Amino acid sequence: MTAPRVDGIDAVLSPHSIAIVGASVDPARIGGRPIRYYKQTGFAGALYPINPNRSEIQGLKAYASLADVPDGLDCVVVAVPPELALPTIEQAAAKGARGAVVFTANYAEAGPEGVLRQQELVAAARAKGMRLLGPNCLGVYNASSGHAATFGSFLEGERAPDAPIGIIGQSGAYASYIYVLLKKRGLGAARWLATGNEADITVADAIGHMAGDDGVKVIAAYVEGVKDGPAFLGALGMARAAGKPVVLIKVGRSESGAAAAMSHTASLAGDDQVFDAVVRQMGGYRARTTEELIDVVEALARRGPLAGNRLGVLTISGGAGVLMADDAENAGLVLPVMPAATQARLKAENPLGSFVNPVDFTAQAMNDLGLVGRALRAILEDGDVDAVAGFFMTWIASPVMGEKLQGVIAEAMQGYEDRTIALAVSAPDEVLSAYRAKGIILNEDPSRVVATLGALAAIGKALKAGGRSAIDLTGTPRLTGAETTEAAAKAFLVKAGLEALPEQVARTPEDVTATALAFGGPVALKIASADIAHKSDAGGVALNVAPDDAGARARVMIQAVSAAHPQARIDGVLVGPMAGEGVELIVAARTDPVFGPVVMVGLGGLFVEVMQDVVFRAAPIGEAEALAMIDSLKGRALLDGLRGRPKVDVAAAAAALAALSRVAAANAGRFDTIEINPLLVRAKGAVMLDALVTPGSG
């Protein structure tokens, strides 16, 4: 797996001396905003505004050129037209700068000529060991040092409180919006970085760097396309190893969205289903909406992931409790039943309440807020939960009982500060701030409260699972390009550890008859041709054929296929015994244009086209992960036997999938697809009934 390039990023993210080339006296202009922000943040390093027409800029001494800057320059901010950007990089390198933030646009995003200009810019930087952010980027912000090489409007106004959040975006505007939305919830960001065209520093590099940054606890990323899939997965692996959740939003799910991402970032958006799967595989969490991203990042910054998925629900409303219980099931959370003795104790005090879980303390609590505190305490002490979700409506904002309720909740939580409390409430900002200061998660929508806790549980499970184990590919066979027929494909895969039936290619109808009689029972006939991928569509498959009828059936088959495909080369007919009963799966590998070899499993035969019940992973995988893939299929119950059908050998199916994944990983670049459809999973074992290898086109 390719590793992200994290070396040298400190020169861009944490420099001590910075030159702003194209500096402006106008603090509202692109070249003037960074200077204004540096002064606001109290940056303690050296600032060198570069403008040949000014001796002073915003109270700072200005320099006519980079050559006039004192030695010791760490980073240069480039805010000049494209024709001046390349000379600026060369001059900065001559001064010893090791980082550059390039605001300048009109590069790869502008077409072929821009691509060439961008390549020249990167070559000049790399020749001197300089890391480059951009071009066409909104810059970088480091809250710890006050480093503010950005012209984004997100830093305008009052500074947000520091929070251990790292924000990365291929769209600077969208990354800015994430910052603003978190600020509304009382959270700033420790690091903020917009990668722009990613000529050098990519999203993967930034994630990998923040994985090792002690100032960052959770990473939020906005992604349009991934240039280097293996490096991206490597970065997610680094974050997981460091115990840091990565929450990302990825656009380009639709065909039109993918096209827009390509034009905007000059990146390949990639197959969305594969992206989704491999991000989960590597421990990342993909938010579907900005709303979800903000909810989850805030909760992680304030509380962190959950240790488990056990939820207690505390509510004033029985209806809200049912709603939240339904949401919990959808979110992968379970509601443990409260112990009978605890239920009886609470029921004796509040006969109108319900204390099973959800716990409904009813409106009786308006007469005695202690009922709320004692119910919450009981859930924390006896409920065996990792988190509590509450529905309190507007009670926390009540001028009559709001302040007292805050004290009741705080008292109930004493000694259980490790448990996450999330409340569905509506209140003014000043009231919400008081609760958030205590680490309580808040939202007006009870469904979003539960969904956020479900995300925290999923992230906790992913981090706890640890990284991928190394898989030995020694001895895995290599494709030669000769695997063009079904028989050759199967023979190759048998060498890799998969199982096939004893089959034989018969050249003539007479040979077909002899071969079928030798098998001694009903046979399957399939046309043998490297030029026909879908044999059944061409009339090239016959099942349950009696041996003495096999020759005649083969003659008719050859004639029909020849008429339908007159240019196809026909080697004969593949003859084999019928496989018997079982469940059909499709097991396949493909070369993803972004992430390389991936494997897939789903319901086989025609079902894969109709039901689309498939699961992907990056290759290679072990048998345990292969089993987890199979277990996650919607049609998984079919493998356990339905309506009197026998249970089939799921372990054998997992072994076949894992073996195929090793083949895919060992043959990266040599194939486009390897498809086994179907893999028949029987009561004992799993056999290939069809196999196809499509050679690599790259």
C-alpha positions as CSV (number, residue, x, y, z in Angstrom):
1,M,0.0,0.0,0.0
2,T,1.3,3.4,-1.0
3,A,2.0,5.7,2.0
4,P,0.9,9.3,2.0
5,R,3.7,11.8,1.8
6,V,3.7,13.6,5.2
7,D,7.3,14.7,5.2
8,G,7.8,18.5,4.9
9,I,4.1,19.5,5.5
10,D,5.1,21.3,8.7
11,A,6.7,23.9,6.5
12,V,3.2,24.7,5.2
13,L,1.2,24.1,8.3
14,S,3.6,25.3,11.1
15,P,6.1,27.8,9.7
16,H,7.9,30.4,11.8
17,S,8.6,32.9,9.0
18,I,6.4,33.7,6.1
19,A,6.5,35.9,3.0
20,I,3.3,37.0,1.3
21,V,4.0,37.7,-2.4
22,G,1.4,39.9,-3.8
23,A,0.6,41.5,-0.5
24,S,-2.0,44.2,-0.5
25,V,-2.6,47.3,1.6
26,D,-6.4,46.6,1.3
27,P,-7.3,44.1,4.0
28,A,-10.3,43.0,2.0
29,R,-8.4,41.8,-1.0
30,I,-7.0,38.3,-1.6
31,G,-3.4,39.6,-1.0
32,G,-4.4,41.6,2.0
33,R,-6.5,39.2,4.0
34,P,-3.7,37.0,5.2
35,I,-1.9,39.9,6.7
36,R,-5.0,41.1,8.5
37,Y,-5.6,37.6,9.8
38,Y,-2.0,37.2,11.0
39,K,-2.4,40.4,13.0
40,Q,-5.7,39.3,14.5
41,T,-4.5,35.9,15.5
42,G,-1.3,37.2,17.1
43,F,1.1,35.3,15.0
44,A,4.5,35.5,16.7
45,G,6.7,34.6,13.7
46,A,8.2,36.8,11.1
47,L,6.0,38.3,8.4
48,Y,7.4,39.7,5.1
49,P,4.9,41.4,2.8
50,I,6.3,41.5,-0.8
51,N,5.1,44.3,-3.0
52,P,7.5,46.4,-5.2
53,N,5.2,49.4,-5.0
54,R,4.9,49.7,-1.3
55,S,7.3,50.4,1.6
56,E,4.7,49.5,4.2
57,I,1.6,47.3,4.2
58,Q,-0.9,47.3,7.0
59,G,1.7,48.5,9.4
60,L,4.4,46.1,8.4
61,K,7.6,46.8,6.5
62,A,7.2,45.7,2.9
63,Y,9.9,44.3,0.6
64,A,10.3,44.8,-3.1
65,S,11.2,41.2,-3.8
66,L,11.9,37.9,-2.1
67,A,15.6,38.5,-2.6
68,D,15.4,41.4,-0.1
69,V,13.9,39.2,2.7
70,P,16.3,38.2,5.5
71,D,17.5,34.6,5.6
72,G,15.5,32.0,7.4
73,L,12.3,32.0,5.3
74,D,10.1,28.9,5.9
75,C,7.1,29.4,3.7
76,V,5.9,31.7,0.9
77,V,2.3,32.6,0.2
78,V,1.8,33.1,-3.5
79,A,-1.0,35.6,-4.5
80,V,0.2,36.7,-7.9
81,P,-0.9,36.1,-11.5
82,P,0.1,32.7,-13.0
83,E,2.9,34.2,-15.1
84,L,4.6,35.3,-11.9
85,A,3.9,32.2,-9.7
86,L,6.7,30.0,-11.2
87,P,9.4,32.7,-10.7
88,T,8.1,33.2,-7.2
89,I,8.5,29.5,-6.3
90,E,12.0,29.5,-7.8
91,Q,13.0,32.7,-5.8
92,A,11.5,31.3,-2.6
93,A,13.5,28.1,-3.0
94,A,16.6,30.1,-3.5
95,K,15.9,31.8,-0.1
96,G,15.6,28.4,1.6
97,A,11.8,28.2,1.8
98,R,10.5,24.7,2.2
99,G,6.8,25.4,1.9
100,A,4.5,27.3,-0.5
101,V,0.8,28.1,-0.3
102,V,-0.4,29.0,-3.8
103,F,-3.6,30.9,-4.1
104,T,-3.0,31.5,-7.8
105,A,-5.5,29.7,-10.1
106,N,-5.7,28.9,-13.8
107,Y,-3.8,25.6,-13.7
108,A,-5.0,22.0,-14.1
109,E,-8.6,23.1,-13.5
110,A,-8.4,25.2,-16.6
111,G,-7.5,22.6,-19.2
112,P,-4.4,21.1,-20.9
113,E,-2.3,24.2,-21.0
114,G,-3.0,24.7,-17.3
115,V,-1.9,21.2,-16.6
116,L,1.5,21.9,-18.2
117,R,1.8,25.1,-16.1
118,Q,1.0,23.1,-13.0
119,Q,3.6,20.5,-13.8
120,E,6.2,23.1,-14.2
121,L,5.3,24.6,-10.9
122,V,5.5,21.3,-9.1
123,A,8.8,20.4,-10.8
124,A,10.4,23.6,-9.6
125,A,9.2,23.1,-6.0
126,R,10.2,19.4,-5.9
127,A,13.6,20.1,-7.3
128,K,14.4,22.1,-4.1
129,G,12.5,19.8,-1.7
130,M,9.7,22.3,-1.3
131,R,6.1,21.1,-0.3
132,L,3.4,23.0,-2.2
133,L,-0.2,23.5,-1.2
134,G,-2.5,24.2,-4.2
135,P,-2.4,25.8,-6.6
136,N,-6.0,27.2,-6.8
137,C,-6.4,26.8,-3.0
138,L,-7.8,28.8,-0.2
139,G,-4.8,28.2,2.0
140,V,-4.2,27.0,5.6
141,Y,-4.9,28.0,9.2
142,N,-3.2,26.8,12.3
143,A,-5.0,28.0,15.5
144,S,-2.1,27.0,17.8
145,S,0.4,29.4,16.2
146,G,-2.0,31.9,14.5
147,H,-0.6,30.9,11.1
148,A,-3.3,32.2,8.8
149,A,-2.2,31.8,5.1
150,T,-5.7,32.1,3.8
151,F,-8.1,34.6,2.2
152,G,-11.2,32.7,3.3
153,S,-13.9,34.7,5.1
154,F,-14.3,32.0,7.7
155,L,-11.8,33.8,10.0
156,E,-13.8,37.0,10.0
157,G,-15.4,38.0,13.3
158,E,-14.9,36.7,16.7
159,R,-12.4,33.8,17.0
160,A,-14.0,30.4,17.8
161,P,-12.9,28.6,20.9
162,D,-10.1,26.1,20.2
163,A,-11.1,22.5,19.6
164,P,-9.0,19.5,18.6
165,I,-10.5,19.3,15.1
166,G,-8.7,19.1,11.9
167,I,-10.6,20.2,8.8
168,I,-9.4,19.3,5.3
169,G,-11.2,20.2,2.0
170,Q,-10.6,19.9,-1.7
171,S,-13.1,22.7,-1.9
172,G,-11.9,25.7,0.2
173,A,-15.3,27.2,0.2
174,Y,-16.9,24.1,1.6
175,A,-14.2,23.5,4.1
176,S,-14.8,27.1,5.2
177,Y,-18.5,26.4,5.6
178,I,-17.7,23.4,7.8
179,Y,-15.6,25.7,10.0
180,V,-18.4,28.2,10.2
181,L,-21.1,25.6,11.2
182,L,-18.9,24.2,13.9
183,K,-18.2,27.7,15.2
184,K,-22.0,28.2,15.6
185,R,-21.8,25.2,18.0
186,G,-19.0,26.8,20.0
187,L,-16.1,24.9,18.4
188,G,-13.2,26.1,16.4
189,A,-10.6,24.0,14.5
190,A,-7.1,23.4,15.5
191,R,-6.0,23.0,11.9
192,W,-7.7,24.0,8.6
193,L,-6.4,23.2,5.2
194,A,-7.7,23.5,1.7
195,T,-5.8,21.4,-0.9
196,G,-7.1,22.9,-4.1
197,N,-5.7,21.2,-7.2
198,E,-3.5,18.9,-5.1
199,A,-0.5,19.4,-7.4
200,D,1.6,18.2,-4.4
201,I,-0.1,18.0,-1.0
202,T,-3.2,15.9,-1.2
203,V,-6.1,15.1,1.1
204,A,-4.3,11.8,1.9
205,D,-1.1,13.6,2.8
206,A,-3.1,16.0,5.0
207,I,-4.9,13.2,6.8
208,G,-1.7,11.3,7.3
209,H,0.0,14.4,8.8
210,M,-2.9,15.1,11.1
211,A,-2.8,11.5,12.3
212,G,0.5,12.4,13.9
213,D,-0.5,15.9,15.1
214,D,-1.0,16.0,18.9
215,G,-3.3,19.0,18.5
216,V,-5.9,17.0,16.4
217,K,-8.3,14.5,17.9
218,V,-10.8,14.2,15.1
219,I,-10.4,14.8,11.3
220,A,-13.2,16.1,9.1
221,A,-12.7,16.0,5.4
222,Y,-14.6,17.2,2.3
223,V,-13.6,15.0,-0.7
224,E,-14.4,15.4,-4.4
225,G,-12.0,12.9,-5.9
226,V,-9.0,10.8,-4.9
227,K,-5.8,10.9,-6.9
228,D,-4.0,8.0,-5.3
229,G,-6.3,5.4,-3.8
230,P,-3.7,3.3,-2.0
231,A,-2.2,6.4,-0.4
232,F,-5.7,7.5,0.7
233,L,-6.3,4.2,2.3
234,G,-2.9,4.3,3.9
235,A,-3.7,7.7,5.4
236,L,-7.0,6.3,6.9
237,G,-5.0,3.5,8.3
238,M,-2.5,5.9,9.9
239,A,-5.4,7.8,11.5
240,R,-7.0,4.5,12.8
241,A,-3.7,3.4,14.2
242,A,-3.5,6.8,16.1
243,G,-7.0,6.3,17.4
244,K,-8.3,9.4,15.5
245,P,-11.6,9.2,13.7
246,V,-11.8,10.5,10.2
247,V,-15.3,11.7,9.2
248,L,-15.7,12.7,5.6
249,I,-18.3,13.8,3.1
250,K,-17.6,12.5,-0.4
251,V,-19.4,14.0,-3.4
252,G,-19.7,12.5,-6.9
253,R,-22.2,9.7,-6.0
254,S,-24.2,10.4,-9.1
255,E,-22.9,10.4,-12.7
256,S,-23.4,14.2,-13.0
257,G,-21.9,14.7,-9.6
258,A,-18.8,12.7,-10.6
259,A,-18.4,14.8,-13.8
260,A,-18.6,18.0,-11.8
261,A,-16.0,16.8,-9.4
262,M,-13.7,16.0,-12.2
263,S,-14.0,19.4,-13.7
264,H,-13.6,21.2,-10.4
265,T,-10.6,19.3,-8.9
266,A,-9.1,17.5,-11.9
267,S,-9.4,14.3,-9.8
268,L,-11.1,11.0,-10.6
269,A,-14.3,10.7,-8.5
270,G,-14.2,6.9,-8.7
271,D,-16.9,4.2,-8.2
272,D,-18.9,5.5,-5.3
273,Q,-19.9,2.0,-4.0
274,V,-16.3,0.9,-3.9
275,F,-15.3,4.2,-2.2
276,D,-17.9,3.7,0.4
277,A,-16.8,0.1,1.1
278,V,-13.1,0.7,1.4
279,V,-13.5,3.8,3.6
280,R,-15.4,1.6,6.1
281,Q,-12.9,-1.1,5.7
282,M,-10.1,1.3,6.8
283,G,-12.0,2.7,9.7
284,G,-13.3,5.9,8.2
285,Y,-16.9,7.2,8.6
286,R,-18.7,8.7,5.7
287,A,-21.4,11.2,6.4
288,R,-24.1,11.5,3.8
289,T,-25.0,15.2,4.6
290,T,-23.3,18.2,5.9
291,E,-25.7,18.1,8.8
292,E,-24.6,14.6,9.7
293,L,-20.9,15.6,9.4
294,I,-21.3,18.5,11.8
295,D,-23.3,16.4,14.3
296,V,-20.7,13.6,14.3
297,V,-17.6,15.8,14.4
298,E,-19.0,17.9,17.2
299,A,-19.8,14.8,19.3
300,L,-16.4,13.3,18.7
301,A,-14.7,16.5,19.6
302,R,-16.7,16.8,22.9
303,R,-17.0,13.2,23.9
304,G,-15.1,10.8,21.5
305,P,-16.3,7.4,20.2
306,L,-18.5,5.1,22.2
307,A,-17.1,2.0,23.8
308,G,-20.1,-0.1,22.7
309,N,-23.6,0.2,21.2
310,R,-25.8,-0.1,24.3
311,L,-28.2,2.8,24.6
312,G,-30.5,4.1,27.4
313,V,-33.4,6.3,26.4
314,L,-34.8,8.8,28.9
315,T,-37.8,10.8,27.9
316,I,-40.8,12.9,29.0
317,S,-42.9,11.5,26.2
318,G,-43.8,7.9,25.6
319,G,-44.2,8.6,21.9
320,A,-40.8,10.1,21.6
321,G,-39.4,7.1,23.4
322,V,-40.9,4.8,20.8
323,L,-39.5,7.0,18.0
324,M,-36.0,7.0,19.5
325,A,-36.2,3.2,20.0
326,D,-37.0,2.7,16.3
327,D,-34.2,5.0,15.3
328,A,-31.8,3.1,17.6
329,E,-32.5,-0.1,15.8
330,N,-31.8,1.6,12.4
331,A,-28.6,3.0,13.9
332,G,-27.2,-0.3,15.1
333,L,-27.9,0.4,18.7
334,V,-29.5,-1.9,21.3
335,L,-31.6,-1.0,24.3
336,P,-30.8,-3.2,27.3
337,V,-33.8,-3.9,29.5
338,M,-33.5,-2.3,32.9
339,P,-33.2,-4.8,35.8
340,A,-36.6,-5.8,37.3
341,A,-35.6,-4.5,40.8
342,T,-34.6,-1.1,39.4
343,Q,-37.9,-0.9,37.4
344,A,-39.8,-1.8,40.6
345,R,-38.0,0.9,42.6
346,L,-38.6,3.6,40.1
347,K,-42.2,2.5,39.6
348,A,-42.9,2.7,43.3
349,E,-41.8,6.3,43.3
350,N,-43.5,7.3,40.0
351,P,-46.4,4.9,39.3
352,L,-47.4,6.6,36.0
353,G,-44.0,6.1,34.5
354,S,-42.5,3.3,32.4
355,F,-39.0,2.1,33.3
356,V,-38.2,-0.8,31.0
357,N,-36.0,1.2,28.5
358,P,-37.1,3.6,27.1
359,V,-37.5,5.2,30.5
360,D,-40.5,7.5,30.5
361,F,-40.6,9.7,33.6
362,T,-43.8,11.5,32.4
363,A,-45.0,15.0,33.2
364,Q,-45.0,14.1,36.9
365,A,-41.4,15.3,36.9
366,M,-42.7,18.9,36.6
367,N,-43.8,18.5,40.3
368,D,-40.5,16.8,41.3
369,L,-37.5,17.2,39.0
370,G,-35.7,14.7,41.3
371,L,-37.6,12.0,39.3
372,V,-35.5,13.0,36.3
373,G,-32.2,12.8,38.1
374,R,-33.0,9.5,39.8
375,A,-34.2,7.9,36.6
376,L,-31.0,9.1,34.8
377,R,-28.9,7.8,37.7
378,A,-30.6,4.5,37.6
379,I,-29.9,4.1,33.9
380,L,-26.2,5.0,34.4
381,E,-25.8,2.7,37.4
382,D,-28.0,-0.3,36.5
383,G,-28.8,0.0,32.8
384,D,-25.6,-1.4,31.3
385,V,-25.4,1.3,28.7
386,D,-22.6,3.2,26.9
387,A,-24.7,6.3,26.3
388,V,-28.0,7.9,27.2
389,A,-30.3,9.7,24.7
390,G,-32.9,12.1,26.3
391,F,-35.9,13.9,25.0
392,F,-36.5,17.0,27.2
393,M,-38.3,19.3,24.7
394,T,-37.9,22.9,26.0
395,W,-37.5,22.1,29.7
396,I,-33.9,23.2,29.8
397,A,-34.9,26.7,28.7
398,S,-37.8,27.0,31.2
399,P,-37.4,30.1,33.4
400,V,-39.1,28.1,36.2
401,M,-37.2,24.8,36.2
402,G,-34.4,25.1,33.6
403,E,-31.6,26.1,35.9
404,K,-32.7,23.5,38.5
405,L,-32.9,20.8,35.8
406,Q,-29.3,21.5,34.8
407,G,-28.2,20.9,38.4
408,V,-30.2,17.7,38.6
409,I,-28.6,16.3,35.5
410,A,-25.1,17.3,36.6
411,E,-25.6,15.6,40.0
412,A,-26.9,12.4,38.4
413,M,-23.9,12.2,36.1
414,Q,-21.3,12.4,38.9
415,G,-19.0,9.4,38.7
416,Y,-20.2,8.6,35.3
417,E,-18.5,11.3,33.3
418,D,-17.2,8.6,30.9
419,R,-20.8,8.0,29.6
420,T,-22.0,10.1,26.7
421,I,-25.3,12.0,27.3
422,A,-27.1,13.4,24.3
423,L,-30.4,15.4,24.6
424,A,-33.1,16.4,22.1
425,V,-34.0,19.9,23.2
426,S,-34.8,23.4,22.0
427,A,-33.4,26.4,23.8
428,P,-31.6,29.7,23.3
429,D,-27.9,29.7,22.4
430,E,-26.8,30.8,25.9
431,V,-28.6,27.8,27.5
432,L,-27.3,25.4,25.0
433,S,-23.7,26.7,25.6
434,A,-24.0,25.9,29.3
435,Y,-24.9,22.2,28.6
436,R,-22.3,21.9,25.8
437,A,-19.7,23.2,28.3
438,K,-20.4,20.1,30.3
439,G,-19.8,17.8,27.3
440,I,-23.5,17.1,26.7
441,I,-24.4,16.6,23.0
442,L,-27.5,18.6,21.9
443,N,-29.8,18.6,18.9
444,E,-33.4,19.7,18.3
445,D,-34.2,16.5,16.4
446,P,-34.4,13.3,18.6
447,S,-33.7,11.2,15.5
448,R,-30.5,13.0,14.8
449,V,-29.5,12.6,18.5
450,V,-29.8,8.8,18.1
451,A,-28.2,8.7,14.7
452,T,-25.2,10.6,16.1
453,L,-24.8,8.1,18.9
454,G,-25.1,5.3,16.4
455,A,-22.2,6.9,14.4
456,L,-20.1,7.2,17.6
457,A,-20.7,3.5,18.3
458,A,-19.8,2.5,14.7
459,I,-16.6,4.6,14.8
460,G,-15.7,3.2,18.2
461,K,-16.1,-0.3,16.9
462,A,-14.0,0.5,13.8
463,L,-11.1,2.0,15.8
464,K,-11.2,-0.9,18.2
465,A,-10.9,-3.4,15.4
466,G,-7.4,-2.2,14.6
467,G,-5.7,-2.2,11.2
468,R,-5.5,-4.8,8.5
469,S,-3.2,-7.8,9.0
470,A,-0.5,-8.5,6.5
471,I,-1.5,-11.3,4.1
472,D,1.2,-13.5,2.6
473,L,0.9,-13.6,-1.2
474,T,3.8,-16.1,-1.6
475,G,2.8,-18.9,-3.9
476,T,-0.2,-17.1,-5.4
477,P,-0.2,-17.8,-9.1
478,R,0.4,-15.0,-11.7
479,L,-1.8,-14.5,-14.7
480,T,-0.1,-15.1,-18.0
481,G,-2.7,-13.8,-20.4
482,A,-3.6,-17.3,-21.6
483,E,-6.6,-17.5,-19.3
484,T,-9.0,-16.6,-22.1
485,T,-11.6,-19.5,-21.8
486,E,-13.7,-20.7,-19.0
487,A,-11.7,-23.9,-18.7
488,A,-8.4,-22.0,-18.6
489,A,-9.7,-19.5,-16.1
490,K,-10.9,-22.3,-13.8
491,A,-7.7,-24.1,-14.1
492,F,-5.8,-21.0,-13.1
493,L,-8.1,-20.4,-10.1
494,V,-7.8,-24.0,-9.0
495,K,-4.0,-23.3,-8.6
496,A,-5.0,-20.4,-6.3
497,G,-7.0,-22.7,-4.0
498,L,-10.5,-22.6,-5.4
499,E,-12.5,-25.7,-6.3
500,A,-14.0,-26.7,-9.6
501,L,-15.8,-29.7,-10.9
502,P,-14.0,-32.3,-13.1
503,E,-14.7,-30.9,-16.6
504,Q,-13.3,-31.6,-20.0
505,V,-13.4,-29.8,-23.4
506,A,-14.7,-32.1,-26.1
507,R,-13.9,-31.0,-29.7
508,T,-16.7,-32.8,-31.5
509,P,-20.2,-34.0,-30.8
510,E,-18.9,-37.5,-30.7
511,D,-16.3,-36.6,-28.1
512,V,-19.1,-34.9,-26.1
513,T,-21.0,-38.1,-26.0
514,A,-18.0,-40.2,-24.9
515,T,-17.1,-37.6,-22.2
516,A,-20.7,-37.5,-20.9
517,L,-20.9,-41.3,-20.8
518,A,-17.6,-41.4,-18.8
519,F,-19.1,-39.1,-16.2
520,G,-22.0,-41.5,-15.8
521,G,-24.9,-39.1,-15.1
522,P,-26.6,-35.9,-16.2
523,V,-24.1,-33.4,-17.5
524,A,-23.8,-29.6,-18.1
525,L,-22.8,-28.5,-21.6
526,K,-21.2,-25.1,-22.2
527,I,-19.8,-23.6,-25.4
528,A,-16.0,-23.2,-25.1
529,S,-15.0,-19.9,-26.7
530,A,-12.7,-17.1,-25.6
531,D,-14.9,-14.7,-27.7
532,I,-18.2,-15.3,-25.9
533,A,-18.4,-14.0,-22.3
534,H,-22.1,-14.6,-21.7
535,K,-22.7,-18.1,-23.0
536,S,-26.3,-18.5,-21.8
537,D,-27.4,-15.4,-23.8
538,A,-25.9,-17.0,-26.9
539,G,-27.6,-20.3,-26.4
540,G,-24.4,-21.8,-25.3
541,V,-25.5,-23.5,-22.1
542,A,-27.5,-26.7,-21.6
543,L,-28.1,-28.3,-18.1
544,N,-29.2,-31.8,-16.9
545,V,-28.4,-33.4,-20.3
546,A,-28.6,-37.2,-20.4
547,P,-25.3,-38.7,-21.5
548,D,-26.7,-40.4,-24.6
549,D,-28.3,-37.2,-25.7
550,A,-25.2,-35.0,-25.1
551,G,-23.8,-35.3,-28.6
552,A,-26.9,-34.3,-30.4
553,R,-27.5,-31.4,-28.0
554,A,-23.9,-30.3,-28.5
555,R,-24.3,-30.3,-32.3
556,V,-27.4,-28.1,-32.1
557,M,-25.6,-25.8,-29.6
558,I,-22.6,-25.3,-31.8
559,Q,-24.8,-24.5,-34.8
560,A,-26.9,-21.9,-32.8
561,V,-23.9,-20.2,-31.3
562,S,-22.1,-20.1,-34.7
563,A,-25.1,-18.5,-36.3
564,A,-25.4,-15.9,-33.5
565,H,-21.6,-15.2,-33.4
566,P,-20.2,-16.0,-36.8
567,Q,-16.8,-14.4,-35.9
568,A,-16.4,-16.3,-32.7
569,R,-13.7,-19.0,-32.3
570,I,-15.3,-22.1,-31.0
571,D,-12.9,-24.7,-29.3
572,G,-15.6,-27.2,-28.6
573,V,-18.0,-27.9,-25.7
574,L,-17.1,-28.0,-22.0
575,V,-18.6,-31.1,-20.5
576,G,-19.0,-31.6,-16.7
577,P,-21.2,-33.3,-14.2
578,M,-24.1,-31.5,-12.7
579,A,-23.1,-29.8,-9.4
580,G,-26.2,-30.6,-7.3
581,E,-28.0,-28.3,-4.9
582,G,-26.7,-25.2,-3.2
583,V,-26.9,-21.4,-3.1
584,E,-25.3,-19.4,-5.9
585,L,-23.0,-16.5,-5.1
586,I,-21.1,-14.2,-7.4
587,V,-17.5,-13.8,-6.3
588,A,-15.4,-11.4,-8.4
589,A,-12.4,-9.1,-8.4
590,R,-11.9,-6.0,-10.4
591,T,-9.3,-3.3,-10.9
592,D,-10.8,-0.1,-9.6
593,P,-9.3,2.9,-11.3
594,V,-8.7,4.6,-8.0
595,F,-8.0,1.9,-5.4
596,G,-6.6,-0.9,-7.5
597,P,-7.7,-4.5,-6.9
598,V,-11.0,-4.9,-5.0
599,V,-13.1,-8.0,-4.4
600,M,-16.9,-8.4,-4.4
601,V,-19.4,-10.9,-3.2
602,G,-23.1,-11.0,-3.8
603,L,-26.1,-13.3,-4.6
604,G,-25.2,-15.0,-7.8
605,G,-26.7,-15.9,-11.1
606,L,-29.4,-13.5,-12.3
607,F,-30.0,-12.2,-8.8
608,V,-26.9,-10.0,-8.9
609,E,-28.4,-8.0,-11.7
610,V,-31.9,-7.8,-10.2
611,M,-31.1,-7.3,-6.4
612,Q,-27.7,-5.5,-6.5
613,D,-27.0,-7.1,-3.2
614,V,-23.2,-6.9,-3.3
615,V,-20.3,-6.0,-0.9
616,F,-16.8,-4.7,-1.8
617,R,-13.5,-4.7,-0.1
618,A,-9.9,-3.7,-1.1
619,A,-7.8,-6.7,-1.8
620,P,-6.3,-8.8,-0.2
621,I,-8.5,-9.9,2.7
622,G,-8.4,-12.8,5.2
623,E,-11.1,-15.4,5.7
624,A,-12.5,-13.6,8.7
625,E,-13.1,-10.4,6.7
626,A,-14.4,-12.5,3.8
627,L,-16.9,-14.1,6.2
628,A,-17.9,-10.6,7.5
629,M,-18.6,-9.5,3.9
630,I,-20.9,-12.5,3.3
631,D,-22.6,-12.0,6.6
632,S,-23.4,-8.4,5.6
633,L,-25.4,-9.4,2.5
634,K,-29.1,-8.7,2.7
635,G,-29.7,-12.2,1.4
636,R,-27.5,-13.9,4.0
637,A,-30.3,-15.9,5.4
638,L,-30.4,-18.0,2.2
639,L,-27.2,-19.6,3.2
640,D,-28.6,-20.9,6.4
641,G,-31.4,-22.8,4.6
642,L,-34.9,-21.7,4.0
643,R,-38.1,-23.8,3.8
644,G,-36.4,-27.1,4.3
645,R,-33.4,-26.4,2.1
646,P,-30.1,-27.5,3.7
647,K,-27.7,-25.1,5.3
648,V,-24.6,-24.5,3.1
649,D,-20.9,-24.3,3.8
650,V,-20.4,-20.5,4.4
651,A,-16.8,-21.1,5.6
652,A,-16.0,-22.6,2.2
653,A,-17.4,-19.6,0.4
654,A,-15.3,-17.3,2.6
655,A,-12.2,-19.3,1.8
656,A,-12.9,-19.0,-1.9
657,L,-13.5,-15.2,-1.6
658,A,-10.3,-14.8,0.4
659,A,-8.3,-16.9,-2.2
660,L,-9.7,-14.7,-5.0
661,S,-8.6,-11.6,-3.1
662,R,-5.1,-12.9,-3.0
663,V,-5.1,-13.6,-6.7
664,A,-6.3,-10.0,-7.3
665,A,-3.7,-8.4,-5.1
666,A,-0.9,-10.6,-6.5
667,N,-1.9,-9.7,-10.1
668,A,-2.5,-6.0,-9.7
669,G,-2.3,-4.4,-13.2
670,R,-2.7,-7.7,-15.0
671,F,-6.5,-7.9,-15.1
672,D,-9.6,-5.8,-15.4
673,T,-12.1,-8.4,-14.0
674,I,-12.0,-11.9,-12.6
675,E,-15.6,-13.2,-12.3
676,I,-16.9,-16.4,-10.8
677,N,-20.7,-16.4,-11.4
678,P,-21.9,-18.5,-10.0
679,L,-19.9,-20.0,-7.1
680,L,-22.2,-22.8,-6.0
681,V,-22.0,-23.1,-2.2
682,R,-23.0,-26.6,-1.3
683,A,-23.7,-28.4,2.0
684,K,-20.0,-29.1,1.9
685,G,-17.6,-27.0,-0.1
686,A,-18.0,-24.3,-2.8
687,V,-17.4,-24.9,-6.5
688,M,-16.9,-22.6,-9.5
689,L,-19.6,-23.2,-12.1
690,D,-18.4,-20.5,-14.4
691,A,-15.3,-18.3,-14.5
692,L,-14.1,-15.4,-16.6
693,V,-10.8,-13.5,-16.7
694,T,-10.7,-10.2,-18.6
695,P,-7.1,-9.2,-19.2
696,G,-5.8,-5.7,-18.0
697,S,-6.3,-2.9,-20.5
698,G,-3.7,-0.6,-19.0
